[in-house]
Amino acid sequence: MFRRKLSALDYHNPGGFNCRDETEFRNFIVWLEDQKIRHYKIEDRGNLRNIHSDDWPKSIEKYMKDVNCPFKMQERQETVDWLLGLAVRLEYGDNADKYKDSTPDGAKNTDNTAKNAEPLINLDVNNPDFKAGVMALANLLQIQRHDDYLVMLKAIREKVQDAIAKANQSKEGLPVALEKHILGFDTGDAVINEAAQILRLLHIEELRELQTKINEAIVAVQAIIADPKTDHRLGKVGR
C-alpha cells in the first residue's frame, strides 16, 4: 500500500517494504528522517538512530509528537502512511520546479465528465491530511471508526444530508450559499470543508434559537418586575 510513495521518494525497496517487521520499520524511520524529513538537526538524531536501544520506543514517540503526527505508534500503517505523505510534501517543496510541469500517465486522456460524476472518486484516500480531517469529523459526529476512510467519509456525508433533510422538514428557510461563509480553517479537501461549513451553520442556527428563547425569558421576567402598581391606600409602591 506504500509502493507509490516509497518509489516517489527513491526508497531502495518500495515493493518489499514491511512495516510490521520491527527492524525494517526502525531503519525506515531513520532513513526517512535523515534523507527526507530532516526535522531534527543532525546532532539531535542520535537517539532515533540508535535502533537497538531499549529506549528507542520513547524516542520514536517523542519524534511523532515533534512532527505533529496525529496517529499513535500502535496504528503503525497509518503512522507510516502519514510520515510518507509528509516526506512527499517536503520533497515536492524542495524540488517544486522539477515537478510542477509533471503530468501523471494517462491524465491527458481522462474523461473529466466521468471523473466528476462522483466527487468522492477523485479523492486521494492515502493523503494524511485527508485521513486526519475524516477522523476529526467522525469523532465530532460520533461515527464508528472504519479501516476504509472513504467509507467513513460517505457515512459523514449521509449524516450531514440527513441532518439537512430533517431541518428542511421542520421549517422552511432561505437557501444558503456556502461559498459566502468563511470556515476559518482548511482541511485540504473541498468535500470535508463543505461538510464542516454545514455543521458550523447548523450549530450557529441552534445557538440563535437558544438565544431567542433566552431573550423571550428575559422579556417575560422584565414584564413582571418592571410594572409596579401604586396602591394609594397602603401608601407604598408594589403589588
N, C-alpha and C positions, 0 to 999 in steps of 0.2 A: 504493500500500500504506500510505501515511501519511495518507490523506484524513481518516479519523475523528478521529485525534489532533490533526491540524492544525486541523480545524473546531472541536474542543473548546477549542482554545487561541486561537480567533479569528484564525488566520493569514489574511492578506489573499488568498492564492491557494492554498487547500487542494487543489484539483483539478489544478492545473497545476504544482505544485512538482516540480522535477527536481534531485535531489541530485547527479547526475552533472555538472551544469553548475557549473563552479568558482566563478564569480562569484555565482551564485544561492546556492550552498552557503555561501559565506563570509558573505554578507549574512544568510542564515538563522541562522547561528551567532550573529552579533552581535545579531540581533533576539531570539533565544531567551534569551541571557544578559541582555540589557537589560530585557526585558519579563517574563520568566517565571522563569528560574532564579535570577538575581541572586546568584550565588555570590561574585563579586568585588565589592568596593566600587567605586563609580562612578569614583573616581580611578585605580583599578587596571585599568580595562578598555581603556586606550589602545592597547596592543599588539594586542589582539583586534579592536578597531575599525578598525585600520589594515590593511584587507583587501588593499591594493595593495603592501604591503611585502614584500620578498623574505624577511623573517624571519617572515612570518605562519605558515608551516607549523610553525615551532618554537613559536610562541605557542599554536597550537591543540593541539599535542602536550602542552604544559605544562597547558593547560586541561583536557584529557582526564584527565590524571593527578590534577589537583586535585579534580575532581568524582568521581574513582574509577570512571571508565568502564572496563569490562573488555575493551573491544574496541580494536583498533588502527585508525589512520586509513585503512589500506588496506581495511578492512572498512567501507566507507562506509555502506552501507544499515543494517547492524547498529548502527553508531555513531549514526546519525540516529534510528533507532527507539528506542535506549536513552535518548538525550537527550530525545526526545519523551515517553517514559514517565516520566522524572524530572520533566519540566516539568509533566505532568498531575498527578502525585502532589503536587507543591508547590502547584499551582493549587488542587487539592482541599483541601489542608491550610489554605490561606489563606481558602478560602470553604466550609468544611465545612458550616456551617449552611444555605448556599444549596443544596447538592447532596444532603444526607443523605436527603431525602424524595423524591428524583427516582426515577422508575421508567422503565426502558427501554421503548420502543414494543413492545407485544405481549407484554411479560413476564408480565402477569397471566393471559394465556390459554395459557401454556406448559404442556404436559403433563409434570409432574415425573417420572412413571414412565418416559416415553420418554427424558427427559434423563439419568436416572441409569442407564439400561441399559448405557451405555458410559462409564466415568469419564473417559476422555480427551476426550470430546466437549465437556465443559464448561470445558476449559482455555482460557485466553487465551494463544494461542501467540505473540502480539506483546508480551506483558509482558516487559520487560527482565530482571526477577528470575527469571522462568521460564526464559528463554534462558540466563542465567548459570548457573543450577542444572543445567540439562540438559548444558551444556558441561562443567561440573565433574565430573558423574557419568560422562559419556562419556570424558573423559580418564582418570578413575580406573579405568574398566573397559576401557580401550583399545578403544573402539568408534569406527569410522571416522566422521569428520565428514560431515554431510549438510546441504544447504541448508534442508531442512524439519526444524524442531526436533521436530515431532510424530513424524516417522519415527524420529529418534534416540531419543526417549523410549520408543517402542514397542520398539526394539531393546534398550534398557536393561531394560525390564520383562521381555522374553523371556529375557535373560541371567540376571537375578536368579531368575526362575522355574526356569530350567534348573539353576542352582546349588542351589536349594532341593530340586528333584526328585532331583538326584544325591545330596545329603546324606541325603535320606529313604531312598534306595535302599541306601546304605552302612550305615546304622544307624537304629535306632528311637529316638525321643525323645519328650519331653512337648511338647504344643503350647505356643506362646509367645504371650502377649498383648502385642502391640507397644505398646499404649497405656500399659502399665506401665513401659516403658523410656524414659527421658528421652534425647532425641537430643543436646541441648546447643547446638543452633543451629536456626534456622528458615529454610528456603529460600523460604517464602511459598507453597508448593504442597503440598497434602496427599499427592499421589501420590509426589512426589520425596522428601518427608520419610519416607514409609513405606519407599521403596527404600533410603534412606540408613540407616534403622534396621536393616533386614535385613542390609545389608552390614556394619554395625558388629557386629551379633550374630554373624555368621559369622566375622568377624575375631577376636572375643573367644573364640569356640569353638576356633579354630585355636591361639590363644595358650595356652588351657587345655591343649590336647593337648600342645603343646610343653613347657609347664611340668611336666606329668605325666611325660613322658619324661625331662626333666632330673632330676626328683625320684627317678625309678627308677634313673637312672645314679648319682646321689649315694649312694643307699642301697646299691647294689651295691658301690661303691668303699669305703664305710664298713664293709661286711661283711668286706671283705678286710683292711683295715688296722687294724680295731678289735677283732680277735680273736687276739691274740698267744698263742702256746703256750709253756709253760715246759719247757725241756729241762734237767733237773737234772744230767745227765751233763756238759753243756757249761758249766753254772754261769752261764747267761745267759738272758734273755727274748727270744724271737723265733722265727722259723720256721727 
